[in-house]
Amino acid sequence: MTYSPSPAADNAKAAAQIRRLLNIMAALRNPDGGCPWDLEQDFATIAPYTIEEAYEVADAIGRNDMADLQDELGDLLFQAVFHARMAEEAGAFDFADVARSIADKMERRHPHVFGEERVASVEAQSAAWEEHKARERVEKSQQGGDSASVLDDVPAALPALLRAHKLGRRMARVGFDWPDALSITEKVTEELGELREEIRHGDESRAAEELGDLLFTVAQVGRRLGIDPEEALRRANRKVERRFRSVEDSIRHDGRTVAGLPMDDLERYWSEAKAAEAED
């Protein structure tokens, strides 16, 4: 190894807390005196909590709340410990196997750090990373006896917008892509026109299909611009929520209520909230 490890004292401190957490998890799952709720759980029932905790980590990052981020990362780590404990009980693997797996993978995919390879730029490193992942997918597919696809291991359970981004990135890797972001926006306009047509016809099923096509294409605009569409939408959600709360405050200040207000009035309040943000 060519890298410098963390100081021994820091490693020992981290190891002690990991052992403590593993012991807590073992106690919670102990049939003799453990927690009834934890004992009833399985991989399927815990998975939604794992997803939720990952989103809460992202939310803390978005708010730049370091104290909350510490807590949320702990919650996410606990999810990994929970799944590993259940796997250990089933005789499949344990937490050490999980840690070894990711450590082996990181060393394997970073030969420029842990080996003799050298990379000249971030772009070259990204290309090398993708090559390593592609080789791993081929090897995994050959072991399973299936034909390899560039779309292999894009999880079906990902949020749809994020999965659209990843699917587009994988297809682009073999040349199936638009020339640039502007040309994708032309496709967005085309898809929007098709959606309008189905709305006019009153065909809800076809409209749903066209809406899906539109959203997929919008995700590709983000991909070509280097923008994570999931994060972009999270930011937009926060902005809309912030402005609408301001609208509610203004309406209450005027002695009125939101429900039943004419849309023209609501739009005026919205414009005022938007203008106030621009001044800050």
C-alpha positions in Angstrom: 0.0 0.0 0.0 1.2 3.5 -0.8 -1.3 5.5 1.2 -0.9 6.8 4.7 -3.3 5.4 7.3 -5.0 7.5 9.9 -3.2 7.8 13.2 -3.4 4.6 15.3 -5.3 6.5 18.1 -8.0 7.6 15.7 -8.3 4.1 14.2 -8.6 2.6 17.7 -11.3 5.1 18.7 -13.3 4.3 15.6 -12.9 0.6 16.0 -14.1 0.8 19.6 -17.3 2.6 18.6 -17.9 0.2 15.7 -17.6 -2.8 18.2 -19.9 -1.0 20.6 -22.5 -0.5 17.8 -22.2 -4.1 16.7 -22.7 -5.3 20.3 -25.8 -3.1 20.6 -27.2 -4.6 17.4 -26.5 -8.1 18.7 -28.3 -7.3 21.9 -31.3 -5.8 20.1 -31.6 -9.0 18.0 -31.0 -11.4 20.9 -34.1 -13.7 21.2 -33.4 -13.8 24.9 -34.2 -10.3 26.2 -33.8 -8.4 22.9 -36.2 -5.8 21.5 -39.5 -7.3 20.2 -39.7 -4.8 17.3 -36.1 -5.4 16.2 -36.6 -9.1 16.4 -39.6 -9.0 14.1 -37.8 -7.2 11.3 -36.3 -8.7 8.1 -34.5 -7.3 5.1 -37.7 -6.3 3.3 -39.2 -4.4 6.3 -35.9 -2.6 7.1 -35.2 -1.6 3.5 -37.6 1.4 3.5 -35.9 2.8 6.6 -32.6 2.4 4.8 -33.8 4.5 1.9 -35.4 7.0 4.2 -32.1 7.5 6.2 -30.1 8.0 2.9 -32.5 10.8 2.0 -32.2 12.3 5.4 -28.4 12.4 5.0 -28.9 14.2 1.7 -31.3 16.6 3.3 -28.8 17.5 6.1 -26.1 18.1 3.4 -28.5 20.3 1.5 -29.2 22.4 4.6 -25.4 22.4 5.5 -26.4 21.3 9.0 -23.2 19.5 10.2 -24.7 18.5 13.6 -27.7 16.9 11.9 -25.5 15.3 9.3 -23.5 13.6 12.1 -26.7 12.2 13.5 -28.1 11.1 10.1 -24.9 9.4 9.1 -25.1 7.5 12.3 -28.6 6.4 11.5 -27.5 5.3 8.0 -24.6 3.4 9.5 -27.0 1.7 11.9 -28.9 0.5 8.8 -25.8 -1.2 7.4 -25.2 -2.8 10.8 -28.8 -4.0 11.0 -28.7 -5.7 7.6 -25.3 -7.2 8.3 -26.6 -8.6 11.6 -29.6 -10.3 9.9 -27.3 -11.7 7.2 -25.0 -13.1 9.9 -27.9 -14.8 11.6 -28.8 -16.3 8.3 -25.2 -17.6 7.8 -24.7 -15.4 4.7 -22.1 -12.8 5.7 -21.3 -10.4 8.6 -20.3 -6.8 9.0 -16.6 -7.6 8.6 -17.4 -9.1 5.2 -19.3 -6.0 4.2 -16.4 -3.8 5.2 -13.9 -6.0 3.5 -16.0 -6.0 0.3 -16.1 -2.3 0.0 -12.5 -1.9 1.0 -11.4 -4.5 -1.7 -13.6 -2.7 -4.3 -12.2 0.7 -3.5 -8.6 -0.5 -3.7 -9.4 -2.4 -6.9 -11.0 0.7 -8.6 -8.3 3.1 -7.5 -5.0 1.5 -8.8 -3.6 5.0 -9.2 -3.8 5.4 -5.4 -3.2 1.8 -4.2 -1.1 0.5 -7.1 1.3 1.6 -9.7 -1.1 3.1 -12.3 -1.1 6.9 -12.9 -3.9 9.1 -14.2 -3.3 12.6 -15.7 -6.6 14.2 -14.9 -10.0 13.9 -13.2 -11.5 13.0 -16.6 -8.9 10.2 -17.1 -9.6 8.9 -13.6 -13.4 8.9 -14.2 -12.9 7.0 -17.5 -10.6 4.4 -15.7 -13.3 4.1 -12.9 -16.0 3.3 -15.5 -13.7 0.8 -17.2 -13.1 -1.0 -13.9 -16.8 -1.1 -13.2 -17.5 -2.4 -16.8 -15.0 -5.2 -16.3 -16.6 -6.2 -13.0 -20.0 -6.3 -14.6 -18.8 -8.6 -17.4 -17.1 -10.9 -14.9 -20.2 -11.0 -12.7 -22.4 -11.7 -15.7 -20.1 -14.5 -16.9 -20.2 -16.1 -13.4 -23.9 -16.0 -13.6 -24.1 -17.3 -17.1 -26.0 -14.3 -18.5 -25.2 -11.9 -21.3 -23.6 -8.7 -20.1 -25.5 -5.4 -20.7 -24.3 -1.9 -20.1 -27.5 -1.5 -18.0 -26.6 -4.3 -15.6 -26.6 -3.3 -11.9 -28.6 -0.1 -12.4 -30.9 -0.8 -9.4 -34.6 -0.9 -10.2 -35.4 0.4 -6.7 -33.6 3.8 -7.3 -35.8 6.9 -7.4 -37.2 7.1 -10.9 -35.5 10.4 -11.8 -32.1 9.2 -10.5 -32.5 5.9 -12.4 -33.3 7.8 -15.6 -30.1 9.7 -15.2 -28.1 6.6 -14.7 -29.7 4.7 -17.5 -29.0 7.6 -19.9 -25.4 7.7 -18.7 -24.9 4.0 -19.3 -26.4 4.1 -22.8 -24.3 7.2 -23.6 -21.2 5.2 -22.7 -21.7 3.1 -25.9 -22.6 6.1 -28.0 -26.4 6.1 -27.7 -26.8 9.8 -26.9 -27.7 13.2 -28.2 -24.9 15.4 -29.5 -25.3 18.0 -26.8 -27.6 19.4 -24.1 -29.3 21.8 -26.5 -30.3 19.0 -28.9 -31.9 17.2 -25.9 -34.0 20.3 -25.1 -35.4 20.1 -28.7 -36.5 16.5 -27.7 -38.0 17.9 -24.5 -40.1 20.3 -26.7 -41.1 17.4 -28.9 -42.1 15.2 -25.9 -44.0 18.1 -24.4 -46.0 18.5 -27.6 -46.9 14.9 -27.6 -48.1 15.2 -24.0 -50.2 18.2 -24.9 -51.8 16.2 -27.7 -52.8 13.3 -25.4 -54.2 15.7 -22.9 -56.3 17.3 -25.6 -57.5 13.8 -26.6 -58.4 13.0 -23.0 -56.4 9.7 -23.0 -55.1 9.5 -19.5 -53.1 6.3 -20.1 -51.3 7.7 -23.1 -50.8 11.0 -21.3 -49.1 9.1 -18.4 -46.8 7.4 -20.9 -45.9 10.7 -22.6 -45.3 12.4 -19.2 -42.8 9.6 -18.4 -41.1 10.2 -21.7 -40.9 13.9 -21.0 -39.4 13.3 -17.5 -36.9 10.8 -18.8 -35.7 13.3 -21.4 -35.5 16.2 -18.9 -33.2 14.0 -16.8 -30.9 13.6 -19.8 -30.6 17.4 -20.1 -29.3 17.4 -16.6 -26.9 14.6 -17.3 -25.4 16.4 -20.3 -25.0 19.5 -18.2 -23.4 17.6 -15.3 -26.4 18.4 -13.1 -27.9 15.7 -10.9 -31.6 15.9 -11.7 -32.6 14.4 -8.4 -30.6 17.1 -6.5 -31.9 19.8 -8.8 -35.5 18.8 -8.1 -34.8 18.7 -4.3 -33.5 22.3 -4.5 -36.6 23.3 -6.5 -38.8 21.6 -3.9 -37.1 23.5 -1.1 -37.5 26.8 -3.0 -41.2 26.2 -3.7 -41.8 25.3 -0.1 -39.9 28.3 1.1 -41.9 30.7 -1.2 -45.2 29.1 -0.4 -44.7 29.4 3.3 -43.9 33.1 2.7 -47.1 33.4 0.8 -49.0 31.9 3.7 -47.4 34.3 6.1 -48.3 37.3 4.0 -51.9 36.1 3.6 -52.2 35.7 7.4 -50.6 39.1 7.9 -53.4 40.6 5.7 -56.0 38.8 7.9 -57.0 36.4 5.1 -56.8 32.6 4.6 -55.3 30.7 1.7 -58.2 28.5 1.1 -60.7 30.1 -1.2 -58.5 33.0 -2.4 -58.8 33.7 -6.1 -55.9 32.4 -8.2 -55.1 36.0 -9.3 -54.5 37.0 -5.6 -52.4 33.9 -4.9 -50.3 34.6 -7.9 -49.8 38.2 -6.7 -48.6 37.0 -3.3 -46.3 34.5 -5.0 -44.8 37.2 -7.2 -44.2 39.3 -4.1 -42.5 36.4 -2.3 -40.3 35.7 -5.3 -39.3 39.4 -5.6 -38.5 39.5 -1.9 -36.1 36.6 -2.3 -34.4 38.3 -5.2 -33.8 41.3 -3.0 -32.1 39.3 -0.2 
